Amino acid sequence: ETALIQKMTQYLSGYIRYTFRRDHSMATIREELETVKNYLNMQLLRFSDSLECEIDIESRVMDMRIPAMTIMTFVENIIKHAFDMYDCIKITVKAFLDDEGKLHIVIKDSGNGFSPEAIRHIMTCEQIGEGGKQVGIVNIKRRLRLVYGQEAQILASNEDGARIEII
């Protein structure tokens, strides 16, 4: 039990260090991924029979910079909205460069997928909803636009579960 507490503390401290770091604007994919792994490892300690994770990142994109918390926000949303501790869910995170040299980050889960309204909202939301809803997604969209202009996109779809693609 002590080993379990030590692991949880290690993962939590890494997650908190990243979340409250001084430079909140940009992070390398490597840094973001380390935080995602810490977060997912915490969830695996809690729900080991209900959660499976796959991370597939091209090595050539690891030092590319993205707005901090870009990947993390969508992974947290999966745990918040799609996770069901009675059914196993798989979370997949991929990142690669396409033939034009554009970075693609894909975050998927094997849950029930998005409702049509959720897809429409993710694709079009530019303002924070009632009660502060969708703050994370709106902030990511704004920060991506500031850094990459109109080329930045967030696409939402269903593909054996929910799928987010950030370009």
VMD Tcl script that builds the backbone (N, CA, C; Angstrom):
set m [mol new atoms 501]
animate dup $m
set s [atomselect $m all]
$s set {name element resname resid chain x y z} {
  {N N GLU 1 A 0.824 -1.194 0.000}
  {CA C GLU 1 A 0.000 0.000 0.000}
  {C C GLU 1 A 0.870 1.261 0.000}
  {N N THR 2 A 1.999 1.211 0.705}
  {CA C THR 2 A 2.906 2.350 0.731}
  {C C THR 2 A 3.452 2.635 -0.664}
  {N N ALA 3 A 3.772 1.595 -1.413}
  {CA C ALA 3 A 4.280 1.776 -2.784}
  {C C ALA 3 A 3.230 2.448 -3.663}
  {N N LEU 4 A 1.982 2.081 -3.479}
  {CA C LEU 4 A 0.888 2.680 -4.241}
  {C C LEU 4 A 0.762 4.171 -3.929}
  {N N ILE 5 A 0.855 4.506 -2.668}
  {CA C ILE 5 A 0.770 5.917 -2.259}
  {C C ILE 5 A 1.960 6.696 -2.810}
  {N N GLN 6 A 3.146 6.100 -2.791}
  {CA C GLN 6 A 4.329 6.772 -3.339}
  {C C GLN 6 A 4.171 7.027 -4.831}
  {N N LYS 7 A 3.662 6.029 -5.568}
  {CA C LYS 7 A 3.450 6.211 -7.010}
  {C C LYS 7 A 2.432 7.322 -7.269}
  {N N MET 8 A 1.305 7.287 -6.539}
  {CA C MET 8 A 0.273 8.302 -6.730}
  {C C MET 8 A 0.838 9.686 -6.434}
  {N N THR 9 A 1.624 9.815 -5.375}
  {CA C THR 9 A 2.230 11.097 -5.016}
  {C C THR 9 A 3.189 11.573 -6.103}
  {N N GLN 10 A 3.972 10.658 -6.648}
  {CA C GLN 10 A 4.913 11.001 -7.719}
  {C C GLN 10 A 4.160 11.502 -8.950}
  {N N TYR 11 A 3.124 10.787 -9.379}
  {CA C TYR 11 A 2.353 11.196 -10.551}
  {C C TYR 11 A 1.646 12.531 -10.308}
  {N N LEU 12 A 1.075 12.679 -9.119}
  {CA C LEU 12 A 0.349 13.901 -8.789}
  {C C LEU 12 A 1.289 15.103 -8.733}
  {N N SER 13 A 2.465 14.931 -8.157}
  {CA C SER 13 A 3.398 16.054 -8.069}
  {C C SER 13 A 3.877 16.485 -9.458}
  {N N GLY 14 A 4.118 15.531 -10.355}
  {CA C GLY 14 A 4.489 15.874 -11.727}
  {C C GLY 14 A 3.379 16.624 -12.445}
  {N N TYR 15 A 2.156 16.173 -12.245}
  {CA C TYR 15 A 0.982 16.820 -12.847}
  {C C TYR 15 A 0.828 18.245 -12.319}
  {N N ILE 16 A 0.926 18.414 -11.012}
  {CA C ILE 16 A 0.755 19.732 -10.396}
  {C C ILE 16 A 1.888 20.670 -10.799}
  {N N ARG 17 A 3.121 20.162 -10.826}
  {CA C ARG 17 A 4.260 20.995 -11.247}
  {C C ARG 17 A 4.024 21.586 -12.635}
  {N N TYR 18 A 3.541 20.762 -13.561}
  {CA C TYR 18 A 3.282 21.230 -14.931}
  {C C TYR 18 A 2.134 22.227 -14.953}
  {N N THR 19 A 1.072 21.907 -14.234}
  {CA C THR 19 A -0.123 22.752 -14.232}
  {C C THR 19 A 0.165 24.146 -13.692}
  {N N PHE 20 A 1.027 24.231 -12.675}
  {CA C PHE 20 A 1.290 25.523 -12.031}
  {C C PHE 20 A 2.650 26.109 -12.378}
  {N N ARG 21 A 3.235 25.683 -13.479}
  {CA C ARG 21 A 4.544 26.200 -13.856}
  {C C ARG 21 A 4.440 27.676 -14.223}
  {N N ARG 22 A 5.554 28.339 -14.237}
  {CA C ARG 22 A 5.559 29.793 -14.479}
  {C C ARG 22 A 5.218 30.147 -15.915}
  {N N ASP 23 A 5.776 29.417 -16.865}
  {CA C ASP 23 A 5.513 29.699 -18.282}
  {C C ASP 23 A 4.276 28.921 -18.699}
  {N N HIS 24 A 3.145 29.593 -18.705}
  {CA C HIS 24 A 1.869 28.924 -18.993}
  {C C HIS 24 A 1.539 28.884 -20.478}
  {N N SER 25 A 2.337 29.537 -21.290}
  {CA C SER 25 A 1.928 29.708 -22.678}
  {C C SER 25 A 2.229 28.504 -23.567}
  {N N MET 26 A 3.471 28.132 -23.714}
  {CA C MET 26 A 3.840 27.075 -24.653}
  {C C MET 26 A 4.603 25.962 -23.939}
  {N N ALA 27 A 4.494 24.768 -24.504}
  {CA C ALA 27 A 5.202 23.602 -23.967}
  {C C ALA 27 A 5.585 22.708 -25.140}
  {N N THR 28 A 6.608 21.908 -24.951}
  {CA C THR 28 A 6.916 20.923 -25.987}
  {C C THR 28 A 5.913 19.780 -25.869}
  {N N ILE 29 A 5.755 19.058 -26.950}
  {CA C ILE 29 A 4.881 17.885 -26.902}
  {C C ILE 29 A 5.421 16.897 -25.879}
  {N N ARG 30 A 6.725 16.806 -25.754}
  {CA C ARG 30 A 7.345 15.925 -24.757}
  {C C ARG 30 A 6.872 16.305 -23.341}
  {N N GLU 31 A 6.892 17.613 -23.018}
  {CA C GLU 31 A 6.443 18.075 -21.698}
  {C C GLU 31 A 4.960 17.802 -21.496}
  {N N GLU 32 A 4.183 18.107 -22.501}
  {CA C GLU 32 A 2.733 17.882 -22.421}
  {C C GLU 32 A 2.445 16.391 -22.232}
  {N N LEU 33 A 3.153 15.574 -22.965}
  {CA C LEU 33 A 2.963 14.128 -22.898}
  {C C LEU 33 A 3.336 13.567 -21.527}
  {N N GLU 34 A 4.371 14.106 -20.940}
  {CA C GLU 34 A 4.770 13.665 -19.597}
  {C C GLU 34 A 3.636 13.926 -18.605}
  {N N THR 35 A 2.985 15.069 -18.737}
  {CA C THR 35 A 1.865 15.399 -17.859}
  {C C THR 35 A 0.673 14.501 -18.138}
  {N N VAL 36 A 0.401 14.238 -19.409}
  {CA C VAL 36 A -0.682 13.320 -19.774}
  {C C VAL 36 A -0.417 11.936 -19.170}
  {N N LYS 37 A 0.829 11.481 -19.263}
  {CA C LYS 37 A 1.172 10.167 -18.698}
  {C C LYS 37 A 0.993 10.157 -17.180}
  {N N ASN 38 A 1.420 11.228 -16.504}
  {CA C ASN 38 A 1.223 11.312 -15.059}
  {C C ASN 38 A -0.261 11.239 -14.708}
  {N N TYR 39 A -1.062 11.987 -15.443}
  {CA C TYR 39 A -2.507 12.005 -15.199}
  {C C TYR 39 A -3.122 10.623 -15.453}
  {N N LEU 40 A -2.771 10.015 -16.581}
  {CA C LEU 40 A -3.327 8.702 -16.908}
  {C C LEU 40 A -2.842 7.636 -15.924}
  {N N ASN 41 A -1.595 7.731 -15.484}
  {CA C ASN 41 A -1.109 6.774 -14.489}
  {C C ASN 41 A -1.872 6.891 -13.174}
  {N N MET 42 A -2.232 8.120 -12.795}
  {CA C MET 42 A -3.065 8.289 -11.594}
  {C C MET 42 A -4.409 7.595 -11.781}
  {N N GLN 43 A -4.990 7.770 -12.976}
  {CA C GLN 43 A -6.292 7.140 -13.248}
  {C C GLN 43 A -6.158 5.622 -13.294}
  {N N LEU 44 A -5.048 5.131 -13.851}
  {CA C LEU 44 A -4.825 3.683 -13.904}
  {C C LEU 44 A -4.681 3.078 -12.514}
  {N N LEU 45 A -4.058 3.816 -11.597}
  {CA C LEU 45 A -3.965 3.322 -10.227}
  {C C LEU 45 A -5.352 3.201 -9.599}
  {N N ARG 46 A -6.241 4.092 -9.980}
  {CA C ARG 46 A -7.598 4.074 -9.428}
  {C C ARG 46 A -8.500 3.067 -10.135}
  {N N PHE 47 A -8.366 2.976 -11.449}
  {CA C PHE 47 A -9.318 2.195 -12.252}
  {C C PHE 47 A -8.596 1.242 -13.195}
  {N N SER 48 A -7.665 0.458 -12.716}
  {CA C SER 48 A -6.811 -0.354 -13.592}
  {C C SER 48 A -7.595 -1.329 -14.467}
  {N N ASP 49 A -8.734 -1.802 -14.011}
  {CA C ASP 49 A -9.511 -2.756 -14.809}
  {C C ASP 49 A -10.417 -2.083 -15.826}
  {N N SER 50 A -10.544 -0.766 -15.753}
  {CA C SER 50 A -11.509 -0.065 -16.592}
  {C C SER 50 A -10.879 0.887 -17.600}
  {N N LEU 51 A -9.566 0.964 -17.602}
  {CA C LEU 51 A -8.908 1.964 -18.424}
  {C C LEU 51 A -7.696 1.370 -19.125}
  {N N GLU 52 A -7.603 1.659 -20.418}
  {CA C GLU 52 A -6.457 1.235 -21.221}
  {C C GLU 52 A -5.965 2.464 -21.979}
  {N N CYS 53 A -4.653 2.615 -22.110}
  {CA C CYS 53 A -4.085 3.794 -22.759}
  {C C CYS 53 A -3.064 3.385 -23.809}
  {N N GLU 54 A -3.079 4.109 -24.910}
  {CA C GLU 54 A -2.082 3.905 -25.963}
  {C C GLU 54 A -1.581 5.274 -26.402}
  {N N ILE 55 A -0.267 5.441 -26.414}
  {CA C ILE 55 A 0.328 6.702 -26.834}
  {C C ILE 55 A 1.305 6.400 -27.962}
  {N N ASP 56 A 1.095 7.065 -29.102}
  {CA C ASP 56 A 1.897 6.828 -30.294}
  {C C ASP 56 A 2.298 8.189 -30.881}
  {N N ILE 57 A 3.479 8.653 -30.513}
  {CA C ILE 57 A 3.942 9.975 -30.923}
  {C C ILE 57 A 5.198 9.815 -31.771}
  {N N GLU 58 A 5.203 10.398 -32.967}
  {CA C GLU 58 A 6.410 10.363 -33.797}
  {C C GLU 58 A 7.530 11.098 -33.070}
  {N N SER 59 A 8.702 10.502 -33.048}
  {CA C SER 59 A 9.828 11.107 -32.318}
  {C C SER 59 A 10.169 12.494 -32.866}
  {N N ARG 60 A 9.960 12.717 -34.155}
  {CA C ARG 60 A 10.348 14.011 -34.745}
  {C C ARG 60 A 9.446 15.168 -34.309}
  {N N VAL 61 A 8.329 14.887 -33.637}
  {CA C VAL 61 A 7.455 15.976 -33.179}
  {C C VAL 61 A 7.610 16.270 -31.690}
  {N N MET 62 A 8.395 15.465 -30.973}
  {CA C MET 62 A 8.477 15.570 -29.513}
  {C C MET 62 A 8.922 16.944 -29.017}
  {N N ASP 63 A 9.769 17.642 -29.768}
  {CA C ASP 63 A 10.256 18.946 -29.321}
  {C C ASP 63 A 9.504 20.117 -29.950}
  {N N MET 64 A 8.451 19.824 -30.696}
  {CA C MET 64 A 7.614 20.895 -31.240}
  {C C MET 64 A 6.826 21.513 -30.092}
  {N N ARG 65 A 6.568 22.816 -30.216}
  {CA C ARG 65 A 5.876 23.532 -29.142}
  {C C ARG 65 A 4.405 23.740 -29.503}
  {N N ILE 66 A 3.575 23.542 -28.497}
  {CA C ILE 66 A 2.131 23.760 -28.627}
  {C C ILE 66 A 1.669 24.529 -27.393}
  {N N PRO 67 A 0.502 25.154 -27.450}
  {CA C PRO 67 A -0.003 25.790 -26.230}
  {C C PRO 67 A -0.133 24.749 -25.111}
  {N N ALA 68 A 0.368 25.097 -23.933}
  {CA C ALA 68 A 0.320 24.183 -22.790}
  {C C ALA 68 A -1.123 23.767 -22.507}
  {N N MET 69 A -1.298 22.532 -22.092}
  {CA C MET 69 A -2.577 21.922 -21.720}
  {C C MET 69 A -3.469 21.598 -22.924}
  {N N THR 70 A -2.936 21.651 -24.140}
  {CA C THR 70 A -3.740 21.344 -25.325}
  {C C THR 70 A -4.200 19.891 -25.307}
  {N N ILE 71 A -3.279 18.965 -25.193}
  {CA C ILE 71 A -3.638 17.541 -25.181}
  {C C ILE 71 A -4.318 17.195 -23.865}
  {N N MET 72 A -3.765 17.721 -22.781}
  {CA C MET 72 A -4.254 17.398 -21.439}
  {C C MET 72 A -5.731 17.713 -21.279}
  {N N THR 73 A -6.187 18.824 -21.809}
  {CA C THR 73 A -7.589 19.229 -21.668}
  {C C THR 73 A -8.522 18.176 -22.253}
  {N N PHE 74 A -8.174 17.651 -23.427}
  {CA C PHE 74 A -9.056 16.660 -24.060}
  {C C PHE 74 A -8.983 15.310 -23.360}
  {N N VAL 75 A -7.812 14.944 -22.840}
  {CA C VAL 75 A -7.704 13.691 -22.085}
  {C C VAL 75 A -8.534 13.791 -20.798}
  {N N GLU 76 A -8.454 14.927 -20.113}
  {CA C GLU 76 A -9.269 15.123 -18.911}
  {C C GLU 76 A -10.756 15.055 -19.250}
  {N N ASN 77 A -11.141 15.618 -20.405}
  {CA C ASN 77 A -12.552 15.574 -20.806}
  {C C ASN 77 A -13.030 14.140 -21.027}
  {N N ILE 78 A -12.155 13.282 -21.523}
  {CA C ILE 78 A -12.535 11.875 -21.700}
  {C C ILE 78 A -12.850 11.252 -20.346}
  {N N ILE 79 A -11.968 11.469 -19.382}
  {CA C ILE 79 A -12.204 10.904 -18.049}
  {C C ILE 79 A -13.478 11.492 -17.456}
  {N N LYS 80 A -13.709 12.760 -17.678}
  {CA C LYS 80 A -14.878 13.439 -17.108}
  {C C LYS 80 A -16.178 13.005 -17.780}
  {N N HIS 81 A -16.172 12.860 -19.120}
  {CA C HIS 81 A -17.426 12.659 -19.852}
  {C C HIS 81 A -17.636 11.247 -20.393}
  {N N ALA 82 A -16.573 10.550 -20.766}
  {CA C ALA 82 A -16.750 9.257 -21.438}
  {C C ALA 82 A -16.418 8.073 -20.546}
  {N N PHE 83 A -15.683 8.325 -19.486}
  {CA C PHE 83 A -15.220 7.223 -18.646}
  {C C PHE 83 A -16.376 6.627 -17.853}
  {N N ASP 84 A -16.445 5.313 -17.861}
  {CA C ASP 84 A -17.431 4.570 -17.081}
  {C C ASP 84 A -16.673 3.451 -16.384}
  {N N MET 85 A -16.583 3.503 -15.064}
  {CA C MET 85 A -15.739 2.542 -14.365}
  {C C MET 85 A -16.255 1.111 -14.452}
  {N N TYR 86 A -17.437 0.925 -15.031}
  {CA C TYR 86 A -17.981 -0.434 -15.161}
  {C C TYR 86 A -17.682 -1.039 -16.522}
  {N N ASP 87 A -17.314 -0.212 -17.479}
  {CA C ASP 87 A -16.911 -0.680 -18.803}
  {C C ASP 87 A -15.503 -0.195 -19.073}
  {N N CYS 88 A -14.718 -1.018 -19.737}
  {CA C CYS 88 A -13.352 -0.621 -20.071}
  {C C CYS 88 A -13.372 0.412 -21.194}
  {N N ILE 89 A -12.577 1.437 -21.042}
  {CA C ILE 89 A -12.455 2.445 -22.098}
  {C C ILE 89 A -10.982 2.557 -22.471}
  {N N LYS 90 A -10.750 2.728 -23.753}
  {CA C LYS 90 A -9.383 2.890 -24.247}
  {C C LYS 90 A -9.202 4.331 -24.695}
  {N N ILE 91 A -8.097 4.926 -24.256}
  {CA C ILE 91 A -7.738 6.284 -24.665}
  {C C ILE 91 A -6.488 6.181 -25.529}
  {N N THR 92 A -6.538 6.809 -26.698}
  {CA C THR 92 A -5.413 6.791 -27.626}
  {C C THR 92 A -4.998 8.235 -27.914}
  {N N VAL 93 A -3.691 8.491 -27.841}
  {CA C VAL 93 A -3.143 9.803 -28.187}
  {C C VAL 93 A -2.075 9.571 -29.239}
  {N N LYS 94 A -2.226 10.239 -30.379}
  {CA C LYS 94 A -1.241 10.133 -31.465}
  {C C LYS 94 A -0.831 11.528 -31.908}
  {N N ALA 95 A 0.399 11.643 -32.380}
  {CA C ALA 95 A 0.860 12.906 -32.958}
  {C C ALA 95 A 1.824 12.581 -34.086}
  {N N PHE 96 A 1.651 13.288 -35.206}
  {CA C PHE 96 A 2.489 13.036 -36.376}
  {C C PHE 96 A 2.480 14.251 -37.293}
  {N N LEU 97 A 3.429 14.285 -38.203}
  {CA C LEU 97 A 3.465 15.319 -39.235}
  {C C LEU 97 A 2.897 14.741 -40.517}
  {N N ASP 98 A 2.047 15.504 -41.197}
  {CA C ASP 98 A 1.538 15.038 -42.484}
  {C C ASP 98 A 2.538 15.376 -43.590}
  {N N ASP 99 A 2.182 15.074 -44.828}
  {CA C ASP 99 A 3.091 15.285 -45.962}
  {C C ASP 99 A 3.444 16.760 -46.183}
  {N N GLU 100 A 2.584 17.660 -45.693}
  {CA C GLU 100 A 2.837 19.094 -45.824}
  {C C GLU 100 A 3.608 19.656 -44.635}
  {N N GLY 101 A 3.941 18.806 -43.685}
  {CA C GLY 101 A 4.677 19.249 -42.507}
  {C C GLY 101 A 3.801 19.811 -41.406}
  {N N LYS 102 A 2.479 19.620 -41.513}
  {CA C LYS 102 A 1.573 20.103 -40.478}
  {C C LYS 102 A 1.453 19.065 -39.364}
  {N N LEU 103 A 1.441 19.558 -38.137}
  {CA C LEU 103 A 1.307 18.696 -36.977}
  {C C LEU 103 A -0.154 18.291 -36.790}
  {N N HIS 104 A -0.369 16.998 -36.581}
  {CA C HIS 104 A -1.701 16.465 -36.261}
  {C C HIS 104 A -1.617 15.788 -34.905}
  {N N ILE 105 A -2.534 16.147 -34.022}
  {CA C ILE 105 A -2.650 15.489 -32.729}
  {C C ILE 105 A -4.042 14.879 -32.678}
  {N N VAL 106 A -4.109 13.583 -32.456}
  {CA C VAL 106 A -5.394 12.881 -32.424}
  {C C VAL 106 A -5.573 12.288 -31.033}
  {N N ILE 107 A -6.722 12.591 -30.433}
  {CA C ILE 107 A -7.071 12.059 -29.118}
  {C C ILE 107 A -8.402 11.337 -29.289}
  {N N LYS 108 A -8.397 10.031 -28.991}
  {CA C LYS 108 A -9.602 9.219 -29.207}
  {C C LYS 108 A -9.938 8.438 -27.943}
  {N N ASP 109 A -11.213 8.080 -27.858}
  {CA C ASP 109 A -11.616 7.140 -26.818}
  {C C ASP 109 A -12.556 6.117 -27.432}
  {N N SER 110 A -12.760 5.024 -26.726}
  {CA C SER 110 A -13.614 3.953 -27.233}
  {C C SER 110 A -15.000 3.985 -26.600}
  {N N GLY 111 A -15.387 5.143 -26.100}
  {CA C GLY 111 A -16.694 5.297 -25.456}
  {C C GLY 111 A -17.827 5.374 -26.463}
  {N N ASN 112 A -18.912 5.997 -26.053}
  {CA C ASN 112 A -20.118 6.081 -26.888}
  {C C ASN 112 A -20.047 7.155 -27.957}
  {N N GLY 113 A -19.021 7.973 -27.944}
  {CA C GLY 113 A -18.884 9.016 -28.958}
  {C C GLY 113 A -19.598 10.292 -28.558}
  {N N PHE 114 A -19.464 11.274 -29.429}
  {CA C PHE 114 A -20.084 12.575 -29.214}
  {C C PHE 114 A -21.516 12.564 -29.713}
  {N N SER 115 A -22.351 13.346 -29.087}
  {CA C SER 115 A -23.685 13.611 -29.642}
  {C C SER 115 A -23.490 14.588 -30.798}
  {N N PRO 116 A -24.442 14.656 -31.728}
  {CA C PRO 116 A -24.321 15.645 -32.814}
  {C C PRO 116 A -24.172 17.074 -32.282}
  {N N GLU 117 A -24.862 17.372 -31.179}
  {CA C GLU 117 A -24.763 18.706 -30.591}
  {C C GLU 117 A -23.357 18.973 -30.063}
  {N N ALA 118 A -22.747 17.960 -29.441}
  {CA C ALA 118 A -21.395 18.130 -28.901}
  {C C ALA 118 A -20.395 18.376 -30.026}
  {N N ILE 119 A -20.528 17.635 -31.128}
  {CA C ILE 119 A -19.632 17.842 -32.276}
  {C C ILE 119 A -19.785 19.263 -32.804}
  {N N ARG 120 A -21.023 19.687 -33.003}
  {CA C ARG 120 A -21.282 21.034 -33.508}
  {C C ARG 120 A -20.699 22.081 -32.551}
  {N N HIS 121 A -20.876 21.860 -31.266}
  {CA C HIS 121 A -20.390 22.819 -30.285}
  {C C HIS 121 A -18.858 22.910 -30.300}
  {N N ILE 122 A -18.184 21.774 -30.306}
  {CA C ILE 122 A -16.716 21.778 -30.313}
  {C C ILE 122 A -16.185 22.467 -31.560}
  {N N MET 123 A -16.835 22.212 -32.683}
  {CA C MET 123 A -16.359 22.776 -33.954}
  {C C MET 123 A -16.626 24.283 -34.055}
  {N N THR 124 A -17.678 24.765 -33.395}
  {CA C THR 124 A -18.057 26.166 -33.586}
  {C C THR 124 A -17.863 27.048 -32.373}
  {N N CYS 125 A -17.687 26.481 -31.189}
  {CA C CYS 125 A -17.656 27.309 -29.981}
  {C C CYS 125 A -16.502 28.295 -30.017}
  {N N GLU 126 A -16.808 29.512 -29.721}
  {CA C GLU 126 A -15.803 30.570 -29.633}
  {C C GLU 126 A -15.956 31.329 -28.324}
  {N N GLN 127 A -17.040 31.040 -27.600}
  {CA C GLN 127 A -17.291 31.721 -26.340}
  {C C GLN 127 A -17.563 30.694 -25.258}
  {N N ILE 128 A -17.255 31.069 -24.045}
  {CA C ILE 128 A -17.504 30.190 -22.911}
  {C C ILE 128 A -19.010 30.109 -22.688}
  {N N GLY 129 A -19.510 28.879 -22.538}
  {CA C GLY 129 A -20.947 28.658 -22.388}
  {C C GLY 129 A -21.465 29.024 -21.015}
  {N N GLU 130 A -22.751 28.786 -20.822}
  {CA C GLU 130 A -23.407 29.091 -19.550}
  {C C GLU 130 A -22.740 28.316 -18.421}
  {N N GLY 131 A -22.591 28.974 -17.282}
  {CA C GLY 131 A -22.000 28.319 -16.127}
  {C C GLY 131 A -20.525 28.006 -16.311}
  {N N GLY 132 A -19.865 28.681 -17.265}
  {CA C GLY 132 A -18.440 28.463 -17.469}
  {C C GLY 132 A -18.110 27.178 -18.197}
  {N N LYS 133 A -19.080 26.627 -18.929}
  {CA C LYS 133 A -18.838 25.369 -19.637}
  {C C LYS 133 A -17.946 25.588 -20.851}
  {N N GLN 134 A -17.163 24.556 -21.158}
  {CA C GLN 134 A -16.273 24.534 -22.323}
  {C C GLN 134 A -15.142 25.549 -22.237}
  {N N VAL 135 A -14.774 25.952 -21.032}
  {CA C VAL 135 A -13.683 26.910 -20.861}
  {C C VAL 135 A -12.407 26.375 -21.497}
  {N N GLY 136 A -12.080 25.104 -21.230}
  {CA C GLY 136 A -10.850 24.518 -21.754}
  {C C GLY 136 A -10.783 24.528 -23.260}
  {N N ILE 137 A -11.856 24.091 -23.919}
  {CA C ILE 137 A -11.874 24.023 -25.383}
  {C C ILE 137 A -11.795 25.421 -25.987}
  {N N VAL 138 A -12.563 26.357 -25.449}
  {CA C VAL 138 A -12.532 27.733 -25.963}
  {C C VAL 138 A -11.139 28.322 -25.795}
  {N N ASN 139 A -10.517 28.119 -24.639}
  {CA C ASN 139 A -9.162 28.649 -24.413}
  {C C ASN 139 A -8.160 28.024 -25.374}
  {N N ILE 140 A -8.256 26.728 -25.600}
  {CA C ILE 140 A -7.335 26.081 -26.550}
  {C C ILE 140 A -7.532 26.658 -27.942}
  {N N LYS 141 A -8.774 26.798 -28.373}
  {CA C LYS 141 A -9.032 27.362 -29.721}
  {C C LYS 141 A -8.436 28.758 -29.846}
  {N N ARG 142 A -8.649 29.586 -28.840}
  {CA C ARG 142 A -8.126 30.955 -28.880}
  {C C ARG 142 A -6.601 30.953 -28.935}
  {N N ARG 143 A -5.973 30.119 -28.101}
  {CA C ARG 143 A -4.515 30.087 -28.050}
  {C C ARG 143 A -3.926 29.521 -29.342}
  {N N LEU 144 A -4.554 28.506 -29.914}
  {CA C LEU 144 A -4.085 27.963 -31.198}
  {C C LEU 144 A -4.176 29.021 -32.286}
  {N N ARG 145 A -5.266 29.784 -32.310}
  {CA C ARG 145 A -5.432 30.836 -33.319}
  {C C ARG 145 A -4.390 31.929 -33.156}
  {N N LEU 146 A -4.096 32.287 -31.892}
  {CA C LEU 146 A -3.076 33.321 -31.647}
  {C C LEU 146 A -1.718 32.888 -32.171}
  {N N VAL 147 A -1.374 31.621 -31.987}
  {CA C VAL 147 A -0.059 31.120 -32.381}
  {C C VAL 147 A -0.003 30.771 -33.865}
  {N N TYR 148 A -1.051 30.096 -34.365}
  {CA C TYR 148 A -1.000 29.542 -35.725}
  {C C TYR 148 A -1.968 30.195 -36.707}
  {N N GLY 149 A -2.756 31.146 -36.271}
  {CA C GLY 149 A -3.703 31.818 -37.158}
  {C C GLY 149 A -4.847 30.900 -37.565}
  {N N GLN 150 A -5.431 31.197 -38.714}
  {CA C GLN 150 A -6.609 30.460 -39.181}
  {C C GLN 150 A -6.299 29.035 -39.627}
  {N N GLU 151 A -5.017 28.704 -39.779}
  {CA C GLU 151 A -4.654 27.332 -40.170}
  {C C GLU 151 A -4.963 26.330 -39.061}
  {N N ALA 152 A -4.976 26.801 -37.820}
  {CA C ALA 152 A -5.232 25.906 -36.684}
  {C C ALA 152 A -6.690 25.447 -36.712}
  {N N GLN 153 A -6.871 24.151 -36.494}
  {CA C GLN 153 A -8.227 23.585 -36.501}
  {C C GLN 153 A -8.374 22.576 -35.376}
  {N N ILE 154 A -9.584 22.471 -34.863}
  {CA C ILE 154 A -9.949 21.379 -33.971}
  {C C ILE 154 A -11.164 20.714 -34.605}
  {N N LEU 155 A -11.009 19.442 -34.953}
  {CA C LEU 155 A -12.079 18.680 -35.594}
  {C C LEU 155 A -12.607 17.640 -34.615}
  {N N ALA 156 A -13.907 17.522 -34.517}
  {CA C ALA 156 A -14.536 16.528 -33.647}
  {C C ALA 156 A -15.357 15.591 -34.505}
  {N N SER 157 A -15.260 14.290 -34.223}
  {CA C SER 157 A -16.027 13.300 -34.980}
  {C C SER 157 A -16.183 12.039 -34.134}
  {N N ASN 158 A -16.908 11.095 -34.661}
  {CA C ASN 158 A -17.045 9.792 -34.023}
  {C C ASN 158 A -16.376 8.743 -34.896}
  {N N GLU 159 A -15.544 7.926 -34.267}
  {CA C GLU 159 A -14.853 6.841 -34.965}
  {C C GLU 159 A -14.608 5.752 -33.914}
  {N N ASP 160 A -15.567 4.845 -33.762}
  {CA C ASP 160 A -15.514 3.853 -32.685}
  {C C ASP 160 A -15.320 4.546 -31.333}
  {N N GLY 161 A -16.029 5.611 -31.118}
  {CA C GLY 161 A -15.901 6.453 -29.930}
  {C C GLY 161 A -15.662 7.883 -30.374}
  {N N ALA 162 A -15.376 8.740 -29.430}
  {CA C ALA 162 A -15.133 10.161 -29.738}
  {C C ALA 162 A -13.718 10.331 -30.280}
  {N N ARG 163 A -13.563 11.278 -31.219}
  {CA C ARG 163 A -12.256 11.551 -31.832}
  {C C ARG 163 A -12.087 13.060 -31.987}
  {N N ILE 164 A -10.977 13.555 -31.458}
  {CA C ILE 164 A -10.598 14.964 -31.614}
  {C C ILE 164 A -9.318 14.985 -32.431}
  {N N GLU 165 A -9.270 15.840 -33.445}
  {CA C GLU 165 A -8.034 16.020 -34.201}
  {C C GLU 165 A -7.687 17.491 -34.188}
  {N N ILE 166 A -6.496 17.784 -33.728}
  {CA C ILE 166 A -5.994 19.146 -33.673}
  {C C ILE 166 A -4.933 19.267 -34.761}
  {N N ILE 167 A -5.109 20.241 -35.644}
  {CA C ILE 167 A -4.163 20.433 -36.752}
  {C C ILE 167 A -3.563 21.821 -36.615}
}
mol reanalyze $m
mol bondsrecalc $m
mol representation Tube
mol addrep $m
